[in-house]
């Protein structure tokens, strides 16, 4: 399991939260069996820095809902659909919705 991989949400709220981003590195995950994830929300209002828009290939822009960070058993995360782009991993000069 690689850091910043994007996985389909295995939970019940797939319409609201279609994907989860793994933000924990393998060093910890391999020892605990869990990984820390951030939900990617559809139809949510972005908030600069705290809940930015990120692009998921083939799915468009989704909100990285950092205030909903949680841990999940890695067994629930199956096949990644992509990876968070380098540009989406750090501060931006301006939010993507204003460009």
N, C-alpha and C positions, 0 to 999 in steps of 0.2 A: 504494500500500500504506500503510494508516494504522496508526499506533501503537496497540497494544492490540486489534487485530482478532484474531479467533479463526478459525483455518483447519483444515480436515480434515487429518489427518496423511497425507502422501503416502508414508510409509515402510511397512515390512513389519510393524511392531508395532502395528497399528491397534486391536487388541482391548485392549492394555495402555495405549496412548497414543493415544486417538482424535483429539485435537486439539493444536494448537500455538498459542501466543499470541505474536504479533509485538510485541516491546517496543522496537524501534529506530525512530527517527523517519525520515521520508522524506529528510531532508537527507543522511544518511549512506547510506541504502539506494540512492538514486538515483545515487550516485557509485561504489558498490562492486558492485552487482548481487546483494548478499546482505543478509540481515536476521538479527538476533539473535532467537531464539525461546526460549520456555520450554514444555516439554511439560505437558500436562494429563493426568494419570494417572487411570485408572479403578481401583477396588478397591485403592487405596493408603491407607496410614495418614497422616493429616494431622499436621503438626508446627507448632505455633504459630509464627508469623512466617516461618519458613523454608519451610514447605510447607503453606500454608493451603488450606482448601476455598474454591472459587469456583463460582458457579452458571453453567452454560451453558444458555441457553434451550432447552427441549425435551429436554435431556440430563441435567439434574439436577446434583448436586454432583460436582465432580472436584477432584483435588489439583493445585495449581500447584507443580510439582516444580522449584523454583528451583535446586537443586543439579545439575540436568541441563541447564543453559543451553547453547545452542550456536548456531552460525550455519548458515544454509541458503540456497541459491540461491533468489532470489525467484521464479524460473520454476516452481519446484515447488509454490508456494502459489497455489492457483487462486481459488476463490470463498469469501470469508469467510462464516461461519455466524452470526457475532455479534461482540460487542465486550465486552471486560472492563469490568464496571461500575465506576463511579467509586469506589464503596465498597470494591471489591476491589483498588484500586491503591495503597493506603497502609495504615498501621498501623490496627488495629482495637482498640476498647476491650476486646472479648472475642471469642474465636473463634466462628464461626457454629455450630459443633457443640455449643456450650455454651449457646446462647440458647434 
